[in-house]
Amino acid sequence: MNHCGTHAIETDRLLLRPLTVDDAQTMFENWAGDEDVTRFLRWDAHRNWTVTYEYLYHLEQDYQNPRCYEWGIVQKSTGILMGSIGIQPSPPDPEWATIGYTDKEFWSVGYVLGAKWWNQGYATEALRAVCEYWFDNTGSELLVAYHHCENAASGRVLSKVGFILDHAAIIARYDGTPVDCDGYFLDRMDFLRPRGVRAIYEDE
Ligand SMILES: CC(C)(COP(=O)(O)OP(=O)(O)OC[C@H]1O[C@@H](n2cnc3c(N)ncnc32)[C@H](O)[C@@H]1OP(=O)(O)O)[C@@H](O)C(=O)NCCC(=O)NCCS
């Protein structure tokens, strides 16, 4: 894999860009401090914006590493920072070893938006863009993803982008608590050639 780190990406409605410490207050207010937003995530809501600041301070250092992929999701029409999306090494999951990919490493994508911006297609738009960035720039064959098994909205986002539900998995939160999740994968070829298009070729 050729790692390339976090560079800005633009879509119709979104700018995906690296986060900075200057985003601390907005990130805290718009999503990181909201327990309703973080209840299905691997981390707890931040108690105050200094926790967010500290996270962003370390993230700014991490951006020097080409293996760091973390974008803020900005609504272009307003300039508002609504959430974030990132790709990280997958949590340990022996099931991936059985699916026969040559990638030595499995990387998983995760995303979060403030509740005000839910159900307007933003997560789907951001995820599509980040998957395209991943496959175009890293040469990776695969991306994986998990969601809490009760988090149907996240499953819907993954399905819309072409991720395939593969298996039930127990994934640890960052504090070590195990959580029942659903594990998905997206094959590079399925992403580049959506199934509807491929079906037409196969029928000919
Ligand atoms: C999950 C999340 C990112 C989705 O973001 P979003 O911008 O609302 O997603 P989209 O609008 O692109 O798509 C949401 C889809 O889920 C559907 N949906 C929403 N709530 C749902 C529910 N309770 N059950 C089933 N489907 C649901 C929507 O109808 C939509 O599908 P549609 O386009 O077919 O109508 C957002 O809810 C969020 O940030 N949640 C908190 C953090 C989180 O859970 N992150 C994911 C961790 S795995």
The ligand as an ORCA input file, in Angstrom:
! r2SCAN-3c Opt
* xyz 0 1
  C     -24.700      7.410     11.138
  C     -24.625      8.841     10.627
  C     -23.193      9.198     10.317
  C     -25.458      8.947      9.350
  O     -25.251     10.238      8.801
  P     -26.299     10.885      7.798
  O     -25.649     12.046      7.141
  O     -27.567     11.085      8.504
  O     -26.455      9.713      6.742
  P     -27.205      9.802      5.345
  O     -28.199     10.915      5.379
  O     -26.164      9.826      4.279
  O     -27.964      8.412      5.293
  C     -28.706      7.964      6.421
  C     -29.592      6.829      5.997
  O     -30.016      6.110      7.167
  C     -31.434      6.084      7.216
  N     -31.804      6.074      8.620
  C     -31.751      7.084      9.497
  N     -32.155      6.662     10.709
  C     -32.443      5.351     10.571
  C     -32.903      4.337     11.472
  N     -33.135      4.612     12.766
  N     -33.095      3.107     10.992
  C     -32.863      2.809      9.689
  N     -32.398      3.719      8.789
  C     -32.206      4.976      9.234
  C     -31.871      7.320      6.480
  O     -33.204      7.221      6.058
  C     -30.863      7.310      5.322
  O     -31.189      6.323      4.366
  P     -31.939      6.700      2.970
  O     -31.052      7.650      2.244
  O     -32.118      5.402      2.299
  O     -33.249      7.362      3.365
  C     -25.186      9.843     11.657
  O     -26.453      9.408     12.053
  C     -24.291      9.977     12.876
  O     -23.350     10.742     12.869
  N     -24.596      9.232     13.943
  C     -23.810      9.289     15.167
  C     -22.402      8.756     14.975
  C     -22.406      7.366     14.397
  O     -23.207      6.538     14.775
  N     -21.461      7.137     13.475
  C     -21.319      5.857     12.824
  C     -20.465      4.985     13.644
  S     -20.333      3.375     12.913
*
